[in-house]
Amino acid sequence: MTDLATRTLVTSGRDTRSLGAGERGARSRMLRLPLYLLLIFASVVSIIPFLWMVIASTHPSSELFGTPLPVLPGDALWENLARLEESIGFSRVMLNSLLIAVIYTVFSSIVSIMCGFGLATYRFRGRGVLLALVLVTMMIPMQVLLVPLFQIMAGMGWIDTYQAVILPFLANAFGIFLMRQGFLDFPPSLIEAARIDGAGELRTFYRIVLPVAKPQIAALVIYTFISQWNAFIWPLLMLNTEANYTVPVALNTMIGMSRVDYSGLMLGSLLATLPLLLLFLIFQKQFVAGLLGGAVKG
């Protein structure tokens, strides 16, 4: 009887604990429900402009201001695409943007990685001042730099060239800071061991340091590519020939004084967004890991 009573009490206690855990779980889900509803609402609001861009790109411009507004894709996609290609040479400007963005991303990433590694690893006088100067440059509005940079490019004869678009902003302050934060957590003992084994600085950097920093590098590459792909003001000032235009500059030429091709603008914006969306979907894990990894370093 004693054993039976003991088992009964134990079972009752387990059932009570299970019931209590279930009640706590239900209460927790109820408390999270407003947060879930808020996130769903924010997601829908964020997706609506993109859906409208998709729908508008398949309709003639005249139908975009009718009553009621179109809510389903139309049948004018190929017509809008042909008009877009005829008006601005969209395939050419896409290649221009891709060329400029890839070259800029490669060289800017190299500069940011090496500068960030130097600021995080090497101990030298004035390192803190140098880092502060790098961060201060992030607070300078780009509009302040336009006139002096334009004068420098004009003096060098680089107006309407790709190097004028790429070179002035290769040293990216945010990229340097991001990589510096990522390298702060790298064990100095590994670098010292490589030096003792006779490895040079470059070999140590490429063979030991870079493989560990892949998440931060992926985040840097995505951020750099997107920033250059979406750049508008500086390419607008530098590029004067339609054959050299980038996508944002070419789309801006479709906005006339008396007529705006809204369907063409929507289609061009949609096609220009797809490479960025695809790039982020492929590397989103590395992007998030790299940003979080750099955010928690001291």
C-alpha positions in Angstrom: 0.0 0.0 0.0 2.8 2.3 0.8 4.5 1.8 -2.6 1.1 2.3 -4.4 0.5 5.5 -2.5 4.0 6.7 -3.3 3.6 6.0 -7.0 0.2 7.7 -6.9 1.7 10.8 -5.3 4.6 10.9 -7.8 2.3 10.5 -10.7 0.0 13.2 -9.4 3.0 15.5 -9.0 4.1 14.9 -12.5 0.7 15.6 -13.9 0.5 18.8 -11.8 3.9 19.9 -13.1 2.9 19.0 -16.7 -0.4 20.9 -16.3 1.5 23.9 -14.9 4.0 23.9 -17.7 1.2 23.6 -20.3 -0.6 26.6 -18.7 2.6 28.6 -18.7 3.2 27.8 -22.3 -0.4 28.8 -23.3 0.0 32.0 -21.3 3.3 32.8 -23.0 1.8 32.2 -26.4 -1.1 34.5 -25.6 1.3 37.2 -24.5 3.3 36.8 -27.7 0.1 37.0 -29.9 0.1 40.9 -30.2 3.8 40.7 -31.2 3.0 38.1 -33.9 0.1 40.2 -35.1 2.3 43.3 -35.3 5.0 41.4 -37.2 2.4 40.1 -39.7 1.0 43.6 -40.2 4.5 45.0 -40.7 5.3 42.2 -43.2 2.2 42.9 -45.2 2.8 46.6 -45.3 6.4 46.0 -46.5 5.4 43.6 -49.2 2.5 45.8 -50.6 4.8 48.3 -52.5 6.8 45.4 -54.1 3.5 43.7 -55.2 2.2 46.9 -56.6 5.5 47.4 -58.5 5.1 43.9 -60.0 1.4 44.5 -61.0 2.1 48.0 -62.4 5.0 46.7 -64.5 2.5 44.5 -66.4 0.0 47.2 -67.3 0.1 50.3 -69.6 0.6 53.6 -67.8 -2.9 54.7 -68.7 -4.4 51.9 -66.7 -2.4 52.7 -63.5 -4.6 55.8 -62.8 -7.9 54.3 -63.7 -10.8 53.4 -61.4 -10.6 50.8 -59.9 -6.8 50.3 -59.7 -5.6 47.0 -61.2 -5.0 44.3 -58.6 -3.9 41.5 -60.9 -1.0 41.3 -63.3 -1.8 42.5 -66.9 -0.7 41.4 -70.3 1.6 44.4 -71.2 4.8 43.1 -69.7 6.6 42.4 -73.0 5.4 45.7 -74.5 6.7 47.6 -71.5 10.0 45.7 -71.7 10.5 46.5 -75.3 9.7 50.2 -74.7 12.2 50.2 -71.8 14.9 48.7 -73.9 14.2 51.1 -76.7 14.1 54.2 -74.5 17.2 53.7 -72.3 18.9 50.6 -73.6 18.1 48.8 -70.3 20.3 45.7 -70.9 23.3 48.0 -71.5 22.8 50.0 -68.4 22.3 46.8 -66.4 25.7 45.6 -67.6 27.2 49.0 -66.8 25.9 48.9 -63.2 27.0 45.3 -62.8 30.6 46.1 -64.0 30.9 49.1 -61.8 29.4 47.4 -58.7 31.6 44.3 -59.1 34.8 46.2 -59.5 34.0 48.6 -56.7 33.0 45.7 -54.4 36.2 43.7 -55.0 38.6 46.6 -54.4 36.6 48.3 -51.7 36.3 45.0 -49.8 40.1 44.5 -50.1 40.8 47.9 -48.6 38.2 47.5 -45.8 39.5 44.0 -44.9 43.1 45.0 -44.7 42.5 48.3 -42.9 40.2 46.6 -40.4 42.7 43.9 -39.8 45.5 46.4 -39.2 43.4 48.5 -36.8 42.3 45.4 -34.8 45.5 43.5 -34.7 48.5 45.8 -34.7 49.5 47.9 -31.8 51.0 51.3 -32.8 50.9 54.9 -31.6 47.9 56.8 -32.7 45.8 53.8 -33.5 42.8 55.2 -31.5 43.1 58.6 -33.2 43.1 56.9 -36.6 40.1 54.9 -35.8 38.3 58.0 -34.5 39.1 59.8 -37.8 37.7 56.9 -39.7 34.4 57.0 -37.7 34.2 60.8 -38.0 34.2 60.5 -41.8 30.9 58.6 -41.5 29.3 61.8 -40.1 30.2 64.0 -43.0 27.3 64.4 -45.5 28.2 63.3 -49.0 26.8 66.5 -50.4 29.7 68.4 -48.7 32.2 66.3 -50.7 30.6 66.6 -54.1 32.1 69.9 -55.3 35.8 69.2 -54.3 35.6 65.6 -55.6 34.1 66.9 -58.9 36.9 69.4 -59.2 39.5 66.7 -58.6 38.0 64.4 -61.2 37.7 67.2 -63.7 41.4 68.2 -63.1 42.4 64.6 -63.8 40.3 64.4 -66.9 38.1 61.6 -65.6 34.7 63.1 -66.2 32.4 60.5 -67.9 34.6 57.6 -66.9 34.0 54.6 -64.7 37.1 55.2 -62.6 35.7 58.5 -61.5 32.7 56.7 -60.2 34.7 53.9 -58.5 37.9 55.3 -57.0 36.8 58.2 -54.8 34.8 56.0 -52.4 37.0 52.8 -52.3 37.9 53.5 -48.6 34.6 52.8 -47.0 34.5 53.9 -43.3 31.6 51.6 -42.5 33.3 48.6 -44.1 36.6 49.3 -42.3 34.8 49.6 -38.9 32.8 46.4 -39.6 35.9 44.4 -40.4 37.8 45.9 -37.5 35.0 44.8 -35.1 35.0 41.3 -36.7 38.8 40.9 -36.3 38.8 42.0 -32.6 37.8 38.5 -31.6 40.5 36.8 -33.5 43.0 35.0 -31.2 46.4 36.7 -31.4 48.1 33.5 -30.4 47.3 32.0 -33.8 49.1 34.9 -35.6 52.1 34.6 -33.2 52.3 30.9 -33.9 52.3 31.5 -37.6 55.1 34.0 -37.3 57.1 31.6 -35.2 56.7 29.0 -37.9 58.2 31.4 -40.4 55.0 32.6 -42.2 55.1 36.1 -43.5 52.4 38.7 -42.8 50.6 38.3 -46.1 50.6 34.5 -45.8 49.3 34.6 -42.3 46.6 37.0 -43.4 45.4 35.0 -46.3 45.8 31.5 -45.0 44.8 31.9 -41.3 42.9 35.1 -40.8 40.6 35.3 -43.8 39.0 31.9 -43.5 37.8 32.7 -40.0 36.3 36.0 -41.1 34.0 34.6 -43.8 30.7 35.8 -42.2 32.0 39.4 -41.8 33.4 39.4 -45.3 30.1 38.1 -46.7 28.2 40.9 -44.9 30.8 43.5 -46.2 30.5 42.3 -49.8 26.7 42.4 -49.8 26.6 45.8 -48.2 29.2 47.2 -50.5 27.6 45.8 -53.6 24.1 47.1 -52.7 25.4 50.6 -51.8 27.2 50.9 -55.2 24.4 49.4 -57.2 21.9 51.9 -55.7 24.3 54.9 -56.0 22.7 57.8 -57.8 24.0 61.3 -57.1 27.7 60.7 -57.8 27.2 58.6 -61.0 24.7 61.3 -62.1 27.4 64.0 -61.8 30.2 61.9 -63.4 28.5 60.2 -66.3 27.4 62.4 -69.2 27.0 59.8 -72.0 23.9 57.7 -72.2 26.0 54.6 -73.1 27.8 54.9 -69.7 24.7 55.4 -67.5 24.0 53.1 -64.6 20.5 51.8 -63.8 19.5 54.6 -61.4 20.7 57.3 -63.7 19.1 55.8 -66.7 15.7 55.4 -64.9 15.9 59.0 -63.9 15.9 60.1 -67.5 12.5 58.5 -68.0 11.0 61.2 -65.8 10.1 64.0 -68.3 8.7 67.5 -67.8 5.3 66.6 -69.3 5.1 62.8 -69.4 6.3 60.1 -67.1 6.4 56.4 -68.2 5.3 54.9 -64.9 5.0 51.4 -66.3 8.5 51.5 -67.6 9.8 53.0 -64.3 8.1 50.2 -62.4 9.4 47.5 -64.7 12.9 48.9 -64.6 12.9 49.2 -60.8 11.6 45.7 -60.5 14.4 44.3 -62.8 17.0 46.3 -60.9 15.8 45.0 -57.6 15.9 41.3 -58.5 19.7 41.0 -58.5 19.9 42.5 -55.0 17.1 40.3 -53.7 18.7 37.2 -55.2 22.1 38.2 -53.7 20.6 38.7 -50.2 18.6 35.4 -50.3 21.7 33.5 -51.2 23.9 35.0 -48.5 21.4 36.1 -45.9 22.8 33.7 -43.2 26.3 35.0 -43.6 25.0 38.6 -43.8 23.2 38.3 -40.5 26.0 36.4 -38.8 28.5 38.9 -39.9 26.5 41.9 -38.7 25.8 40.3 -35.3 29.4 39.1 -35.0 30.6 42.6 -35.5 28.0 44.2 -33.2 29.1 42.4 -30.0 32.8 43.0 -30.2 34.2 45.6 -27.8 
